[in-house]
């Protein structure tokens, strides 16, 4: 580890790691015609579809952490590319349900293999995907992701 990263804050390192990951996935899935965000949406749809779910755009936004408006934009682009089908939810005519097309499932399966290879590379210094260090790291990341953040709290306290 360089001396710069040894002195870095956890927030800076999380940001750098997320940027490193995003760029690597963008480059890896580009030959399949995808971006990292499109991959995240399609891989989530793939997993949800295998569980028998046909999520709405809102549910997919909640699952991926992407903004609902961005999910809508991505879904329209993926629909135009023949990778995703958007249909009205019979229980809520305002909502759109998303499913992968057959072509979308094929592209997603190939993309998942590529991204799994990247994940193997990333986690090798921790002992690989199935190592105790990686399992602990994953639990710690989940803890951080489940911690609610309110960006207005500190600002609001200053004004009190």
Secondary structure by P-SEA (a helix, b strand, c coil): cccccccccaaaaaaaaaaaaaaaaaaaaccccccaaaaaaaaaaaaaaaacccccaaaaaaaacccaaaaaaaaaaaaaaccbbbbcccccccbbbbbbcaaaaaaaaaaaaaaaaaaaaaaccccccccaaaaaaaaaaaaaaacccccaaaaaaaac
